Amino acid sequence: MVMATRRKKYRKRNTYYFRYRRRLILEMYRKYSQRYKDYFRYQLRKTLHLGTRNDFIRFHIPSYGRFPNLKVLNLKLHLTLPNCVFLNRLFRSCPLLEDLYMDSTFVDNFDQTFRFCIPTLRLLQLKLNADEFHSCRHKEFIINTPNLVSLSITGPSLSCFRIHDILPNLIQANLSIGKSSYVHDFQVSKDEASRVMEALKGVRYAVDLTLPFGTTSALSYCFDDGDDFPTFPCLRDLQLGIDYYFGWKLLPYFLENSPLLRWISLNRESESKYTTAMAEGKHKEADDTYGWKPPKQVPDCLMDTLKKIEVRNLWRRKAEGEVVKYLLENGKTLAKMKISFEEDSISDEIDEDTIENFPRASESMILKISD
């Protein structure tokens, strides 16, 4: 009885001690048991260090508890069955929270809903790890943060991300959702891939947007010509991964729907992945255009705002030459274009001289080509 009383007082004392910190780093390891007990390790960066990997501290957040000064929260979660009620209570207890970093590893396949309804939040980074592909696909993440400035989502599985409000203050968005091999091997349905499109629509007011290979492959898979493509009225900087199967399919739509675009980086996925998949019989051969269909009208950004283009890891194929030629012929405001070829490229249909001889709409434009 005495020991139980001491532990209760110790827990309350720690609860009070942590309440008035501005920065909190929390690691939570859930062990599957009958009572679903939670064990936490807390560390206050540059201020206080409590616990080690083998020395956990029980920490209680009462329903009335608050962290009135907390602005930065780091969560590292390794969960068998996440306690969504606890996390929602934790978020509600931080009325001034501005930066939230959440690194989660899921080892279950349960339906779970995580809610990020934090009006003061300005930076949100979600990193989702999964032991298997299916471990995250049944998870739902609801993001309702109207003052968000920076959003980063990284996860191989196609979880459902619902961004409820328009994010008018969003500066930077990085959506690394999905994995191209999952899409190319048809491990996902079009309905699951369309979740990525819904997330893309939620960040359409971003100024700086990054979409790696896995994201663009899912978007290309679910998007058909004639579908509504989101408009990006504030987008200025775009980093777009060009996956090895769907290729350049999305590029015309981004050019047409980004009137203020000033810089674009196009990163081609390795040709060796494509040839390996072909040799293993996993995919049929892509068409000669690799998804490239020039816009019917020259996009406004090419005529008025686009200043710099980077194209990396070209395969030296004719279809890629058509893409580069179109950008050079219509980029009236281009100041610089940088092109690099893949080192181990198999094809030799185009080379540096081919590109140098393409007509240019901007006479002052600097063209730099490297192997």
Summary of the structure (lengths in Angstrom):
residues: 371
radius of gyration: 24.3
end to end distance: 74.1
largest distance: 86.9
contacts: 1150
relative contact order: 0.06
helix: 26%
strand: 28%
